[in-house]
Amino acid sequence: MIDKDGDLRLPAPALPFVALGGAAIVAGGLVAAVTGPTDFDDGSWLAAYLVLVGGVALIALGVGQATFADRPPSSSTVTGQLAAWVLSTAAVAAGTLASLPVLTAVGGVILVAVLVTFVAAVRGSGAGGRLIWLYRATIVILLVSIPIGLVLAWQRHG
């Protein structure tokens, strides 16, 4: 990750995750900026979701996978993971904003499925030493938060 000149170099398979995650973080910032002036009731939640799940978690998992996997992920794996992540994020956001907990649940199920691919990517890997635990902790935090979020969605909109 840091080359001999001290420059940060991300593995090529991580770049699409960083780009999409960065875009989600910017989108979350824009949502946050308009939430107050427009009285957008779910704006704070949406901004946080876009930044934390759509952006930060995606970047952490994409960089972690590219760094810790024994073999770099194939382009089809990366494309599938990104497509599933976007679909999941869109379904959770749309389900929440439209008060449709079934759609939110579909998004949660898709997110679980894509998280399984991130687990599989580094399964048995000896790379990363202690840092691989940050990658795994990100997955665990997301897996624990999904059912909590779904219960809240059903209580609020069910």
Rosetta constraint file for C-alpha pairs under 8 A:
AtomPair CA 1 CA 8 HARMONIC 5.60 0.50
AtomPair CA 1 CA 9 HARMONIC 4.86 0.50
AtomPair CA 1 CA 10 HARMONIC 5.57 0.50
AtomPair CA 1 CA 11 HARMONIC 7.31 0.50
AtomPair CA 2 CA 6 HARMONIC 5.54 0.50
AtomPair CA 2 CA 7 HARMONIC 5.39 0.50
AtomPair CA 2 CA 8 HARMONIC 4.55 0.50
AtomPair CA 2 CA 9 HARMONIC 5.76 0.50
AtomPair CA 3 CA 7 HARMONIC 5.48 0.50
AtomPair CA 3 CA 8 HARMONIC 6.50 0.50
AtomPair CA 3 CA 9 HARMONIC 6.56 0.50
AtomPair CA 10 CA 14 HARMONIC 6.41 0.50
AtomPair CA 10 CA 15 HARMONIC 6.94 0.50
AtomPair CA 10 CA 63 HARMONIC 7.38 0.50
AtomPair CA 11 CA 15 HARMONIC 7.11 0.50
AtomPair CA 11 CA 63 HARMONIC 7.52 0.50
AtomPair CA 11 CA 66 HARMONIC 6.10 0.50
AtomPair CA 11 CA 67 HARMONIC 6.84 0.50
AtomPair CA 12 CA 66 HARMONIC 7.80 0.50
AtomPair CA 13 CA 17 HARMONIC 7.93 0.50
AtomPair CA 13 CA 62 HARMONIC 7.63 0.50
AtomPair CA 13 CA 63 HARMONIC 7.88 0.50
AtomPair CA 13 CA 66 HARMONIC 5.72 0.50
AtomPair CA 13 CA 72 HARMONIC 6.88 0.50
AtomPair CA 13 CA 73 HARMONIC 6.73 0.50
AtomPair CA 13 CA 74 HARMONIC 7.99 0.50
AtomPair CA 13 CA 75 HARMONIC 7.60 0.50
AtomPair CA 13 CA 78 HARMONIC 7.23 0.50
AtomPair CA 14 CA 18 HARMONIC 6.34 0.50
AtomPair CA 14 CA 59 HARMONIC 7.80 0.50
AtomPair CA 14 CA 62 HARMONIC 5.14 0.50
AtomPair CA 14 CA 63 HARMONIC 4.79 0.50
AtomPair CA 14 CA 65 HARMONIC 7.67 0.50
AtomPair CA 14 CA 66 HARMONIC 5.55 0.50
AtomPair CA 15 CA 19 HARMONIC 6.12 0.50
AtomPair CA 15 CA 63 HARMONIC 7.87 0.50
AtomPair CA 16 CA 20 HARMONIC 6.07 0.50
AtomPair CA 17 CA 21 HARMONIC 5.73 0.50
AtomPair CA 17 CA 58 HARMONIC 6.19 0.50
AtomPair CA 17 CA 59 HARMONIC 5.34 0.50
AtomPair CA 17 CA 62 HARMONIC 5.21 0.50
AtomPair CA 17 CA 63 HARMONIC 7.29 0.50
AtomPair CA 17 CA 82 HARMONIC 7.24 0.50
AtomPair CA 18 CA 22 HARMONIC 5.76 0.50
AtomPair CA 18 CA 58 HARMONIC 7.56 0.50
AtomPair CA 18 CA 59 HARMONIC 5.00 0.50
AtomPair CA 18 CA 62 HARMONIC 7.25 0.50
AtomPair CA 18 CA 63 HARMONIC 7.56 0.50
AtomPair CA 19 CA 23 HARMONIC 6.23 0.50
AtomPair CA 20 CA 24 HARMONIC 6.29 0.50
AtomPair CA 20 CA 55 HARMONIC 7.22 0.50
AtomPair CA 21 CA 25 HARMONIC 6.27 0.50
AtomPair CA 21 CA 54 HARMONIC 6.03 0.50
AtomPair CA 21 CA 55 HARMONIC 3.72 0.50
AtomPair CA 21 CA 56 HARMONIC 6.37 0.50
AtomPair CA 21 CA 57 HARMONIC 7.93 0.50
AtomPair CA 21 CA 58 HARMONIC 5.67 0.50
AtomPair CA 21 CA 59 HARMONIC 5.47 0.50
AtomPair CA 22 CA 26 HARMONIC 6.29 0.50
AtomPair CA 22 CA 55 HARMONIC 5.87 0.50
AtomPair CA 22 CA 56 HARMONIC 7.94 0.50
AtomPair CA 22 CA 59 HARMONIC 7.77 0.50
AtomPair CA 23 CA 27 HARMONIC 6.11 0.50
AtomPair CA 23 CA 55 HARMONIC 7.31 0.50
AtomPair CA 24 CA 28 HARMONIC 6.04 0.50
AtomPair CA 24 CA 50 HARMONIC 5.49 0.50
AtomPair CA 24 CA 51 HARMONIC 6.06 0.50
AtomPair CA 24 CA 54 HARMONIC 5.49 0.50
AtomPair CA 24 CA 55 HARMONIC 4.98 0.50
AtomPair CA 25 CA 29 HARMONIC 6.23 0.50
AtomPair CA 25 CA 50 HARMONIC 6.14 0.50
AtomPair CA 25 CA 51 HARMONIC 4.38 0.50
AtomPair CA 25 CA 52 HARMONIC 7.72 0.50
AtomPair CA 25 CA 54 HARMONIC 7.22 0.50
AtomPair CA 25 CA 55 HARMONIC 5.10 0.50
AtomPair CA 25 CA 56 HARMONIC 7.38 0.50
AtomPair CA 26 CA 30 HARMONIC 6.26 0.50
AtomPair CA 26 CA 51 HARMONIC 7.69 0.50
AtomPair CA 27 CA 31 HARMONIC 6.19 0.50
AtomPair CA 27 CA 47 HARMONIC 7.59 0.50
AtomPair CA 27 CA 50 HARMONIC 6.99 0.50
AtomPair CA 27 CA 51 HARMONIC 7.80 0.50
AtomPair CA 28 CA 32 HARMONIC 6.13 0.50
AtomPair CA 28 CA 46 HARMONIC 7.05 0.50
AtomPair CA 28 CA 47 HARMONIC 4.11 0.50
AtomPair CA 28 CA 48 HARMONIC 6.64 0.50
AtomPair CA 28 CA 49 HARMONIC 7.58 0.50
AtomPair CA 28 CA 50 HARMONIC 4.98 0.50
AtomPair CA 28 CA 51 HARMONIC 5.24 0.50
AtomPair CA 29 CA 33 HARMONIC 6.17 0.50
AtomPair CA 29 CA 47 HARMONIC 6.41 0.50
AtomPair CA 29 CA 51 HARMONIC 7.51 0.50
AtomPair CA 30 CA 34 HARMONIC 6.50 0.50
AtomPair CA 30 CA 47 HARMONIC 7.87 0.50
AtomPair CA 31 CA 35 HARMONIC 6.04 0.50
AtomPair CA 31 CA 43 HARMONIC 6.20 0.50
AtomPair CA 31 CA 44 HARMONIC 7.75 0.50
AtomPair CA 31 CA 46 HARMONIC 7.28 0.50
AtomPair CA 31 CA 47 HARMONIC 5.47 0.50
AtomPair CA 32 CA 36 HARMONIC 7.66 0.50
AtomPair CA 32 CA 43 HARMONIC 6.32 0.50
AtomPair CA 32 CA 44 HARMONIC 6.12 0.50
AtomPair CA 32 CA 47 HARMONIC 5.41 0.50
AtomPair CA 33 CA 37 HARMONIC 7.96 0.50
AtomPair CA 34 CA 38 HARMONIC 5.92 0.50
AtomPair CA 34 CA 40 HARMONIC 7.58 0.50
AtomPair CA 34 CA 43 HARMONIC 7.90 0.50
AtomPair CA 35 CA 39 HARMONIC 5.78 0.50
AtomPair CA 35 CA 40 HARMONIC 4.82 0.50
AtomPair CA 35 CA 41 HARMONIC 7.34 0.50
AtomPair CA 35 CA 43 HARMONIC 5.01 0.50
AtomPair CA 35 CA 44 HARMONIC 6.72 0.50
AtomPair CA 36 CA 40 HARMONIC 6.68 0.50
AtomPair CA 42 CA 46 HARMONIC 6.12 0.50
AtomPair CA 42 CA 97 HARMONIC 6.93 0.50
AtomPair CA 43 CA 47 HARMONIC 5.93 0.50
AtomPair CA 44 CA 48 HARMONIC 6.15 0.50
AtomPair CA 45 CA 49 HARMONIC 6.08 0.50
AtomPair CA 46 CA 50 HARMONIC 6.05 0.50
AtomPair CA 46 CA 93 HARMONIC 6.79 0.50
AtomPair CA 47 CA 51 HARMONIC 6.13 0.50
AtomPair CA 48 CA 52 HARMONIC 5.82 0.50
AtomPair CA 48 CA 53 HARMONIC 7.93 0.50
AtomPair CA 49 CA 53 HARMONIC 5.36 0.50
AtomPair CA 49 CA 54 HARMONIC 6.46 0.50
AtomPair CA 50 CA 54 HARMONIC 4.49 0.50
AtomPair CA 50 CA 55 HARMONIC 6.11 0.50
AtomPair CA 50 CA 89 HARMONIC 7.77 0.50
AtomPair CA 51 CA 55 HARMONIC 4.88 0.50
AtomPair CA 51 CA 56 HARMONIC 6.14 0.50
AtomPair CA 52 CA 56 HARMONIC 4.95 0.50
AtomPair CA 52 CA 57 HARMONIC 6.02 0.50
AtomPair CA 53 CA 57 HARMONIC 5.04 0.50
AtomPair CA 53 CA 58 HARMONIC 6.61 0.50
AtomPair CA 53 CA 89 HARMONIC 7.87 0.50
AtomPair CA 54 CA 58 HARMONIC 6.05 0.50
AtomPair CA 54 CA 85 HARMONIC 7.68 0.50
AtomPair CA 54 CA 86 HARMONIC 7.79 0.50
AtomPair CA 54 CA 89 HARMONIC 6.37 0.50
AtomPair CA 55 CA 59 HARMONIC 6.12 0.50
AtomPair CA 56 CA 60 HARMONIC 6.14 0.50
AtomPair CA 57 CA 61 HARMONIC 6.09 0.50
AtomPair CA 57 CA 138 HARMONIC 6.78 0.50
AtomPair CA 58 CA 62 HARMONIC 5.96 0.50
AtomPair CA 59 CA 63 HARMONIC 5.94 0.50
AtomPair CA 60 CA 64 HARMONIC 5.82 0.50
AtomPair CA 60 CA 135 HARMONIC 6.76 0.50
AtomPair CA 60 CA 138 HARMONIC 7.60 0.50
AtomPair CA 61 CA 65 HARMONIC 5.84 0.50
AtomPair CA 61 CA 118 HARMONIC 7.05 0.50
AtomPair CA 61 CA 135 HARMONIC 6.26 0.50
AtomPair CA 61 CA 138 HARMONIC 7.50 0.50
AtomPair CA 61 CA 139 HARMONIC 7.92 0.50
AtomPair CA 62 CA 66 HARMONIC 6.19 0.50
AtomPair CA 63 CA 67 HARMONIC 6.00 0.50
AtomPair CA 64 CA 68 HARMONIC 5.69 0.50
AtomPair CA 64 CA 69 HARMONIC 7.86 0.50
AtomPair CA 64 CA 132 HARMONIC 7.30 0.50
AtomPair CA 64 CA 135 HARMONIC 5.85 0.50
AtomPair CA 65 CA 69 HARMONIC 5.45 0.50
AtomPair CA 65 CA 72 HARMONIC 7.76 0.50
AtomPair CA 65 CA 73 HARMONIC 7.62 0.50
AtomPair CA 65 CA 118 HARMONIC 6.69 0.50
AtomPair CA 65 CA 121 HARMONIC 6.41 0.50
AtomPair CA 65 CA 122 HARMONIC 6.53 0.50
AtomPair CA 66 CA 72 HARMONIC 5.67 0.50
AtomPair CA 66 CA 73 HARMONIC 6.77 0.50
AtomPair CA 67 CA 72 HARMONIC 7.91 0.50
AtomPair CA 67 CA 127 HARMONIC 7.92 0.50
AtomPair CA 67 CA 128 HARMONIC 7.57 0.50
AtomPair CA 68 CA 122 HARMONIC 6.16 0.50
AtomPair CA 68 CA 125 HARMONIC 6.73 0.50
AtomPair CA 68 CA 126 HARMONIC 7.83 0.50
AtomPair CA 68 CA 127 HARMONIC 5.15 0.50
AtomPair CA 68 CA 128 HARMONIC 5.67 0.50
AtomPair CA 68 CA 132 HARMONIC 6.81 0.50
AtomPair CA 69 CA 73 HARMONIC 7.68 0.50
AtomPair CA 69 CA 121 HARMONIC 5.73 0.50
AtomPair CA 69 CA 122 HARMONIC 4.53 0.50
AtomPair CA 69 CA 123 HARMONIC 7.78 0.50
AtomPair CA 69 CA 125 HARMONIC 6.06 0.50
AtomPair CA 69 CA 127 HARMONIC 7.19 0.50
AtomPair CA 70 CA 122 HARMONIC 6.91 0.50
AtomPair CA 70 CA 125 HARMONIC 5.85 0.50
AtomPair CA 70 CA 126 HARMONIC 7.95 0.50
AtomPair CA 70 CA 127 HARMONIC 7.32 0.50
AtomPair CA 73 CA 77 HARMONIC 6.02 0.50
AtomPair CA 73 CA 78 HARMONIC 6.45 0.50
AtomPair CA 73 CA 121 HARMONIC 7.41 0.50
AtomPair CA 74 CA 78 HARMONIC 6.33 0.50
AtomPair CA 75 CA 79 HARMONIC 6.00 0.50
AtomPair CA 76 CA 80 HARMONIC 5.99 0.50
AtomPair CA 77 CA 81 HARMONIC 6.05 0.50
AtomPair CA 78 CA 82 HARMONIC 6.09 0.50
AtomPair CA 79 CA 83 HARMONIC 6.03 0.50
AtomPair CA 80 CA 84 HARMONIC 6.03 0.50
AtomPair CA 81 CA 85 HARMONIC 6.01 0.50
AtomPair CA 81 CA 114 HARMONIC 5.99 0.50
AtomPair CA 81 CA 117 HARMONIC 7.61 0.50
AtomPair CA 82 CA 86 HARMONIC 6.13 0.50
AtomPair CA 83 CA 87 HARMONIC 6.11 0.50
AtomPair CA 84 CA 88 HARMONIC 5.94 0.50
AtomPair CA 84 CA 110 HARMONIC 6.58 0.50
AtomPair CA 84 CA 111 HARMONIC 7.25 0.50
AtomPair CA 84 CA 114 HARMONIC 6.43 0.50
AtomPair CA 85 CA 89 HARMONIC 6.04 0.50
AtomPair CA 85 CA 110 HARMONIC 7.66 0.50
AtomPair CA 85 CA 111 HARMONIC 6.47 0.50
AtomPair CA 85 CA 114 HARMONIC 6.95 0.50
AtomPair CA 86 CA 90 HARMONIC 6.01 0.50
AtomPair CA 87 CA 91 HARMONIC 6.03 0.50
AtomPair CA 87 CA 107 HARMONIC 7.07 0.50
AtomPair CA 87 CA 110 HARMONIC 7.70 0.50
AtomPair CA 88 CA 92 HARMONIC 6.12 0.50
AtomPair CA 88 CA 106 HARMONIC 7.52 0.50
AtomPair CA 88 CA 107 HARMONIC 4.14 0.50
AtomPair CA 88 CA 108 HARMONIC 6.57 0.50
AtomPair CA 88 CA 109 HARMONIC 7.97 0.50
AtomPair CA 88 CA 110 HARMONIC 5.50 0.50
AtomPair CA 88 CA 111 HARMONIC 5.60 0.50
AtomPair CA 89 CA 93 HARMONIC 6.06 0.50
AtomPair CA 89 CA 107 HARMONIC 6.56 0.50
AtomPair CA 90 CA 94 HARMONIC 5.85 0.50
AtomPair CA 90 CA 107 HARMONIC 7.44 0.50
AtomPair CA 91 CA 95 HARMONIC 5.74 0.50
AtomPair CA 91 CA 103 HARMONIC 5.79 0.50
AtomPair CA 91 CA 104 HARMONIC 5.76 0.50
AtomPair CA 91 CA 106 HARMONIC 6.82 0.50
AtomPair CA 91 CA 107 HARMONIC 4.72 0.50
AtomPair CA 92 CA 96 HARMONIC 6.06 0.50
AtomPair CA 92 CA 103 HARMONIC 6.60 0.50
AtomPair CA 92 CA 104 HARMONIC 4.20 0.50
AtomPair CA 92 CA 105 HARMONIC 7.23 0.50
AtomPair CA 92 CA 106 HARMONIC 7.59 0.50
AtomPair CA 92 CA 107 HARMONIC 4.91 0.50
AtomPair CA 92 CA 108 HARMONIC 6.81 0.50
AtomPair CA 93 CA 97 HARMONIC 6.07 0.50
AtomPair CA 93 CA 104 HARMONIC 7.20 0.50
AtomPair CA 94 CA 98 HARMONIC 5.82 0.50
AtomPair CA 94 CA 100 HARMONIC 7.86 0.50
AtomPair CA 94 CA 103 HARMONIC 7.35 0.50
AtomPair CA 94 CA 104 HARMONIC 7.35 0.50
AtomPair CA 95 CA 99 HARMONIC 5.74 0.50
AtomPair CA 95 CA 100 HARMONIC 4.56 0.50
AtomPair CA 95 CA 101 HARMONIC 5.71 0.50
AtomPair CA 95 CA 102 HARMONIC 7.10 0.50
AtomPair CA 95 CA 103 HARMONIC 4.69 0.50
AtomPair CA 95 CA 104 HARMONIC 4.50 0.50
AtomPair CA 96 CA 100 HARMONIC 6.23 0.50
AtomPair CA 96 CA 101 HARMONIC 6.68 0.50
AtomPair CA 96 CA 104 HARMONIC 6.22 0.50
AtomPair CA 96 CA 153 HARMONIC 6.97 0.50
AtomPair CA 99 CA 157 HARMONIC 5.27 0.50
AtomPair CA 99 CA 158 HARMONIC 7.91 0.50
AtomPair CA 100 CA 104 HARMONIC 6.59 0.50
AtomPair CA 100 CA 157 HARMONIC 6.70 0.50
AtomPair CA 100 CA 158 HARMONIC 7.57 0.50
AtomPair CA 101 CA 105 HARMONIC 6.00 0.50
AtomPair CA 101 CA 150 HARMONIC 7.43 0.50
AtomPair CA 101 CA 153 HARMONIC 5.62 0.50
AtomPair CA 101 CA 154 HARMONIC 5.56 0.50
AtomPair CA 101 CA 157 HARMONIC 6.26 0.50
AtomPair CA 101 CA 158 HARMONIC 6.22 0.50
AtomPair CA 102 CA 106 HARMONIC 6.28 0.50
AtomPair CA 103 CA 107 HARMONIC 6.33 0.50
AtomPair CA 104 CA 108 HARMONIC 6.28 0.50
AtomPair CA 104 CA 150 HARMONIC 7.02 0.50
AtomPair CA 104 CA 153 HARMONIC 7.36 0.50
AtomPair CA 105 CA 109 HARMONIC 6.19 0.50
AtomPair CA 105 CA 150 HARMONIC 6.16 0.50
AtomPair CA 106 CA 110 HARMONIC 6.25 0.50
AtomPair CA 107 CA 111 HARMONIC 6.18 0.50
AtomPair CA 108 CA 112 HARMONIC 6.29 0.50
AtomPair CA 108 CA 146 HARMONIC 6.05 0.50
AtomPair CA 108 CA 147 HARMONIC 7.90 0.50
AtomPair CA 108 CA 150 HARMONIC 7.40 0.50
AtomPair CA 109 CA 113 HARMONIC 6.32 0.50
AtomPair CA 110 CA 114 HARMONIC 6.31 0.50
AtomPair CA 111 CA 115 HARMONIC 6.08 0.50
AtomPair CA 112 CA 116 HARMONIC 6.35 0.50
AtomPair CA 112 CA 143 HARMONIC 6.78 0.50
AtomPair CA 112 CA 146 HARMONIC 7.97 0.50
AtomPair CA 113 CA 117 HARMONIC 6.90 0.50
AtomPair CA 114 CA 118 HARMONIC 6.71 0.50
AtomPair CA 115 CA 119 HARMONIC 6.32 0.50
AtomPair CA 115 CA 139 HARMONIC 6.63 0.50
AtomPair CA 115 CA 143 HARMONIC 7.97 0.50
AtomPair CA 116 CA 120 HARMONIC 6.15 0.50
AtomPair CA 117 CA 121 HARMONIC 6.10 0.50
AtomPair CA 118 CA 122 HARMONIC 6.96 0.50
AtomPair CA 119 CA 123 HARMONIC 6.12 0.50
AtomPair CA 119 CA 136 HARMONIC 7.63 0.50
AtomPair CA 119 CA 139 HARMONIC 7.71 0.50
AtomPair CA 127 CA 132 HARMONIC 7.35 0.50
AtomPair CA 128 CA 132 HARMONIC 5.04 0.50
AtomPair CA 130 CA 134 HARMONIC 7.73 0.50
AtomPair CA 131 CA 135 HARMONIC 7.08 0.50
AtomPair CA 132 CA 136 HARMONIC 6.33 0.50
AtomPair CA 133 CA 137 HARMONIC 5.81 0.50
AtomPair CA 134 CA 138 HARMONIC 6.19 0.50
AtomPair CA 135 CA 139 HARMONIC 6.66 0.50
AtomPair CA 136 CA 140 HARMONIC 6.26 0.50
AtomPair CA 137 CA 141 HARMONIC 6.01 0.50
AtomPair CA 138 CA 142 HARMONIC 6.26 0.50
AtomPair CA 139 CA 143 HARMONIC 6.09 0.50
AtomPair CA 140 CA 144 HARMONIC 6.06 0.50
AtomPair CA 141 CA 145 HARMONIC 6.05 0.50
AtomPair CA 142 CA 146 HARMONIC 6.10 0.50
AtomPair CA 143 CA 147 HARMONIC 7.53 0.50
AtomPair CA 144 CA 148 HARMONIC 6.96 0.50
AtomPair CA 145 CA 149 HARMONIC 5.96 0.50
AtomPair CA 146 CA 150 HARMONIC 6.17 0.50
AtomPair CA 147 CA 151 HARMONIC 6.08 0.50
AtomPair CA 148 CA 152 HARMONIC 6.29 0.50
AtomPair CA 149 CA 153 HARMONIC 6.10 0.50
AtomPair CA 150 CA 154 HARMONIC 6.20 0.50
AtomPair CA 151 CA 155 HARMONIC 6.14 0.50
AtomPair CA 152 CA 156 HARMONIC 5.98 0.50
AtomPair CA 153 CA 157 HARMONIC 5.79 0.50
AtomPair CA 153 CA 158 HARMONIC 7.03 0.50
AtomPair CA 154 CA 158 HARMONIC 4.22 0.50
